[in-house]
Amino acid sequence: MEQILKILDIEGVRLAVGLLAVFLFVVVNALILTWAERKVAGHMQLRIGPKEVGPYGLIQPLADAMKLLGKEIITPRNVDKPIFYLGPIMIFIPVLVAFVVIPFDSYLQVRDINVGILVILAFSSFTVLSILMAGWGSNNKYSLIGSIRSIAQSVAYEIPLLLSLLAVIMMTNSLSLKDVVVAQKGIWFIFLQPVAFIIYFIAAVAETNRTPFDLPEAESELVAGYHTEYSGMMFALFFLAEYTNMFIVSAITVTFFLGGYQGPFLPGIVWFLLKSYFLVFVMMWFRWTFPRVRFDQLLNISWKALIPLSFINLLVTGGLLKL
Amino acid sequence: MTNYIPVLIIIIFAFLIAALIVGASSILGHKISKKTKLDTYECGMKTIGPTRMKMNIRYYLTAMLFLIFDIEVMFLYPWALVTGNLGMFGFLEMLVFVIILLVGYVYVWKKGALEWE
């Protein structure tokens, strides 16, 4: 173990191992989550969910991925080709970048950048850009409406998201994710910042376009929104990005509010994954509990409730810290 | 500086991987192109009117409000980072800043810029 850690300290080796591990994790995570989503959905509706392929249907997502790989990539006649192709490719970038700074354990982090959370937040804005590219490039009405909605939604929920994390940063005085975790050695920030936690989680669900905030893709009215025209592996890339984003926002919630990799008895990574996947499960649970909100309600929740609330939370935190 | 090299490398890596996936799929996948298959999807109908239609003005309003608030929040980040060392003065200074921001926010609300009908 000691020797392995020593080898990992060499920069190039660490980076190469990190890259490979991150990529493998993203793929495996997406496979597990697609399976889990269908299984959770099934059980919540008193069905069994996938069960034919492999034990408990575990191989099902792999079979689906193989099938998607064999599908034709249809390029409709009227699309803007460069933008149409770049959309799904670009959406993959922020997804991988976020994993550079997420601390899975005290030593399992590709790089501890001192502005870690800013890196994640800055690159997560990339997602909006690629959704816009997909929507505009597709030259399809549904795609365009979906992507415009997606932008209005993402920008509305980005402000409470930033502000709720800010309240925690005031307490840690550091943007590095590792410092935030270490600062929670005594007490988790969910107990000191319960309002910020709730705001962050709501905003995070909205940022990942999950039900009840899934208006950009609203299957039943926009036929999947911005990825209507995509097929085969390009569609799979959007899917991959969505499921990985679910994990990323959960991982950030765990890092900022639930003590990160800290916990008794079990090794840090186990705790980290347990907490993260529990939050992912909560997001799947939301999907079968809440109906989709209307678009004006969606924006009002953010502009009229979450933003003032997060500003008050910020000022109260600042005031209490000074007393 | 060296801190950000992994980020740069992973951006290039992600781009290449994603391009590779799409490339592999386009080689491995079927290629049965019929004329109607390449039409823009609109529930099986011929598309009606221009695709890039006009959007509700409120979307632009939301975007502009976002710009203002986002930049304000970005001002708050460096402050939050050093708030431990600033003392009471630093806090009051920021309080004034946020209150000015909130006055603007109340104005926007009363003007009805946040209403969707």
Chai-1 contact restraints between the chains, C-beta under 6 A:
chainA,res_idxA,chainB,res_idxB,connection_type,confidence,min_distance_angstrom,max_distance_angstrom,comment,restraint_id
A,L15,B,P6,contact,1.0,0.0,6.0,A-B,restraint_1
A,L19,B,F13,contact,1.0,0.0,6.0,A-B,restraint_2
A,L69,B,S25,contact,1.0,0.0,6.0,A-B,restraint_3
A,L69,B,L28,contact,1.0,0.0,6.0,A-B,restraint_4
A,G70,B,L28,contact,1.0,0.0,6.0,A-B,restraint_5
A,G70,B,G29,contact,1.0,0.0,6.0,A-B,restraint_6
A,K71,B,G29,contact,1.0,0.0,6.0,A-B,restraint_7
A,E72,B,G29,contact,1.0,0.0,6.0,A-B,restraint_8
A,E72,B,H30,contact,1.0,0.0,6.0,A-B,restraint_9
A,E72,B,K31,contact,1.0,0.0,6.0,A-B,restraint_10
A,I73,B,S25,contact,1.0,0.0,6.0,A-B,restraint_11
A,I73,B,S26,contact,1.0,0.0,6.0,A-B,restraint_12
A,I73,B,G29,contact,1.0,0.0,6.0,A-B,restraint_13
A,P76,B,L38,contact,1.0,0.0,6.0,A-B,restraint_14
A,P76,B,T40,contact,1.0,0.0,6.0,A-B,restraint_15
A,R77,B,L38,contact,1.0,0.0,6.0,A-B,restraint_16
A,N78,B,T40,contact,1.0,0.0,6.0,A-B,restraint_17
A,I89,B,A18,contact,1.0,0.0,6.0,A-B,restraint_18
A,I89,B,A19,contact,1.0,0.0,6.0,A-B,restraint_19
A,F92,B,A14,contact,1.0,0.0,6.0,A-B,restraint_20
A,F92,B,A18,contact,1.0,0.0,6.0,A-B,restraint_21
A,I93,B,I11,contact,1.0,0.0,6.0,A-B,restraint_22
A,I93,B,A14,contact,1.0,0.0,6.0,A-B,restraint_23
A,L96,B,I10,contact,1.0,0.0,6.0,A-B,restraint_24
A,L96,B,A14,contact,1.0,0.0,6.0,A-B,restraint_25
A,V97,B,V7,contact,1.0,0.0,6.0,A-B,restraint_26
A,V97,B,I10,contact,1.0,0.0,6.0,A-B,restraint_27
A,V100,B,P6,contact,1.0,0.0,6.0,A-B,restraint_28
A,V100,B,V7,contact,1.0,0.0,6.0,A-B,restraint_29
A,V100,B,I10,contact,1.0,0.0,6.0,A-B,restraint_30
A,V110,B,P6,contact,1.0,0.0,6.0,A-B,restraint_31
A,R111,B,P6,contact,1.0,0.0,6.0,A-B,restraint_32
A,I113,B,N3,contact,1.0,0.0,6.0,A-B,restraint_33
A,N139,B,T51,contact,1.0,0.0,6.0,A-B,restraint_34
A,N140,B,T40,contact,1.0,0.0,6.0,A-B,restraint_35
A,K141,B,T51,contact,1.0,0.0,6.0,A-B,restraint_36
A,I148,B,M55,contact,1.0,0.0,6.0,A-B,restraint_37
A,I148,B,Y59,contact,1.0,0.0,6.0,A-B,restraint_38
A,A152,B,Y59,contact,1.0,0.0,6.0,A-B,restraint_39
A,A152,B,T62,contact,1.0,0.0,6.0,A-B,restraint_40
A,V155,B,F66,contact,1.0,0.0,6.0,A-B,restraint_41
A,I159,B,F69,contact,1.0,0.0,6.0,A-B,restraint_42
A,L162,B,V73,contact,1.0,0.0,6.0,A-B,restraint_43
A,L166,B,L76,contact,1.0,0.0,6.0,A-B,restraint_44
A,L166,B,A80,contact,1.0,0.0,6.0,A-B,restraint_45
A,I169,B,A80,contact,1.0,0.0,6.0,A-B,restraint_46
A,M170,B,A80,contact,1.0,0.0,6.0,A-B,restraint_47
A,M170,B,T83,contact,1.0,0.0,6.0,A-B,restraint_48
A,N173,B,G84,contact,1.0,0.0,6.0,A-B,restraint_49
A,T228,B,Y41,contact,1.0,0.0,6.0,A-B,restraint_50
A,G232,B,S25,contact,1.0,0.0,6.0,A-B,restraint_51
A,G232,B,G29,contact,1.0,0.0,6.0,A-B,restraint_52
A,M233,B,I21,contact,1.0,0.0,6.0,A-B,restraint_53
A,M233,B,V22,contact,1.0,0.0,6.0,A-B,restraint_54
A,M233,B,S25,contact,1.0,0.0,6.0,A-B,restraint_55
A,M234,B,V22,contact,1.0,0.0,6.0,A-B,restraint_56
A,L237,B,A18,contact,1.0,0.0,6.0,A-B,restraint_57
A,D296,B,W116,contact,1.0,0.0,6.0,A-B,restraint_58
A,W303,B,L114,contact,1.0,0.0,6.0,A-B,restraint_59
A,G318,B,F91,contact,1.0,0.0,6.0,A-B,restraint_60
A,K322,B,M88,contact,1.0,0.0,6.0,A-B,restraint_61
A,K322,B,F91,contact,1.0,0.0,6.0,A-B,restraint_62
